[in-house]
Protein backbone atom coordinates (compact mmCIF):
# COMPACT_ATOMS: atom_id res chain seq x y z
CA UNK A 1 0.00 0.00 0.00
CA UNK A 2 1.39 3.38 -0.99
CA UNK A 3 1.12 6.05 1.68
CA UNK A 4 0.81 9.71 0.78
CA UNK A 5 3.84 11.61 2.03
CA UNK A 6 4.66 15.23 1.24
CA UNK A 7 8.32 16.17 1.19
CA UNK A 8 10.36 15.11 4.21
CA UNK A 9 7.93 12.74 5.85
CA UNK A 10 5.43 15.58 6.28
CA UNK A 11 1.78 14.53 6.08
CA UNK A 12 0.35 18.07 6.05
CA UNK A 13 -1.55 17.81 2.75
CA UNK A 14 -3.15 14.49 3.68
CA UNK A 15 -4.03 15.72 7.17
CA UNK A 16 -5.50 18.91 5.71
CA UNK A 17 -7.77 16.77 3.53
CA UNK A 18 -8.82 14.72 6.57
CA UNK A 19 -9.57 17.92 8.54
CA UNK A 20 -11.72 19.21 5.67
CA UNK A 21 -13.71 15.96 5.55
CA UNK A 22 -14.23 16.07 9.32
CA UNK A 23 -15.37 19.71 9.24
CA UNK A 24 -17.74 18.98 6.35
CA UNK A 25 -19.36 16.17 8.35
CA UNK A 26 -19.84 18.31 11.46
CA UNK A 27 -21.27 21.22 9.46
CA UNK A 28 -23.80 18.89 7.83
CA UNK A 29 -24.65 17.33 11.18
CA UNK A 30 -25.09 20.67 12.97
CA UNK A 31 -27.19 22.19 10.16
CA UNK A 32 -29.87 19.50 10.54
CA UNK A 33 -32.06 21.49 12.96
CA UNK A 34 -31.66 24.91 11.24
CA UNK A 35 -32.49 23.36 7.85
CA UNK A 36 -35.54 21.72 9.40
CA UNK A 37 -36.73 25.00 10.89
CA UNK A 38 -36.06 26.90 7.67
CA UNK A 39 -37.94 24.44 5.46
CA UNK A 40 -40.71 24.22 8.05
CA UNK A 41 -41.25 27.96 7.89
CA UNK A 42 -40.95 28.20 4.11
CA UNK A 43 -42.59 25.06 2.75
CA UNK A 44 -44.76 23.79 5.56
CA UNK A 45 -45.09 20.48 7.36
CA UNK A 46 -45.43 17.87 4.57
CA UNK A 47 -42.21 18.84 2.80
CA UNK A 48 -40.12 19.08 5.97
CA UNK A 49 -40.25 15.33 6.59
CA UNK A 50 -38.82 14.56 3.15
CA UNK A 51 -36.16 17.25 3.42
CA UNK A 52 -35.02 16.12 6.88
CA UNK A 53 -35.00 12.47 5.83
CA UNK A 54 -32.87 13.33 2.79
CA UNK A 55 -30.56 15.47 4.97
CA UNK A 56 -30.19 12.66 7.50
CA UNK A 57 -29.33 10.12 4.80
CA UNK A 58 -26.85 12.52 3.19
CA UNK A 59 -25.19 13.18 6.57
CA UNK A 60 -25.00 9.43 7.22
CA UNK A 61 -23.29 8.84 3.87
CA UNK A 62 -20.82 11.63 4.59
CA UNK A 63 -20.18 10.10 8.02
CA UNK A 64 -19.38 6.74 6.42
CA UNK A 65 -17.08 8.52 3.93
CA UNK A 66 -15.25 10.21 6.83
CA UNK A 67 -15.12 6.98 8.83
CA UNK A 68 -13.39 5.19 5.94
CA UNK A 69 -10.66 7.85 5.67
CA UNK A 70 -7.22 6.27 5.84
CA UNK A 71 -4.35 7.56 7.96
CA UNK A 72 -1.46 8.79 5.81
CA UNK A 73 1.12 7.29 8.21
CA UNK A 74 -0.15 3.78 9.00
CA UNK A 75 -2.79 3.24 6.29
CA UNK A 76 -5.48 2.20 8.80
CA UNK A 77 -8.80 4.00 9.23
CA UNK A 78 -8.13 7.29 10.99
CA UNK A 79 -11.38 7.67 12.96
CA UNK A 80 -12.42 4.08 13.51
CA UNK A 81 -11.30 0.75 14.88
CA UNK A 82 -13.04 -2.58 14.62
CA UNK A 83 -15.35 -1.68 17.52
CA UNK A 84 -16.61 1.72 16.41
CA UNK A 85 -16.22 5.27 15.18
CA UNK A 86 -14.81 8.25 17.08
CA UNK A 87 -15.51 11.50 15.23
CA UNK A 88 -14.24 13.58 18.14
CA UNK A 89 -10.68 12.29 18.04
CA UNK A 90 -7.82 14.52 16.96
CA UNK A 91 -5.34 11.70 16.39
CA UNK A 92 -5.25 8.42 14.52
CA UNK A 93 -6.75 5.67 16.64
CA UNK A 94 -3.97 3.29 15.52
CA UNK A 95 -0.64 5.15 15.26
CA UNK A 96 -1.63 8.33 17.22
CA UNK A 97 -0.69 10.72 14.34
CA UNK A 98 -1.98 14.15 15.39
CA UNK A 99 -4.56 15.80 13.15
CA UNK A 100 -3.78 19.37 14.25
CA UNK A 101 -0.60 21.39 14.94
CA UNK A 102 1.53 19.12 12.79
CA UNK A 103 2.68 22.00 10.59
CA UNK A 104 3.93 24.01 13.58
CA UNK A 105 5.87 21.05 14.97
CA UNK A 106 7.45 20.23 11.62
CA UNK A 107 8.45 23.89 11.09
CA UNK A 108 10.03 24.09 14.56
CA UNK A 109 11.94 20.85 14.01
CA UNK A 110 13.31 22.21 10.68
CA UNK A 111 14.42 25.43 12.39
CA UNK A 112 16.36 23.53 15.08
CA UNK A 113 18.23 21.46 12.51
Order of alpha helices (4+ residues) and beta strands (2+ residues): alpha-alpha-beta-beta-alpha
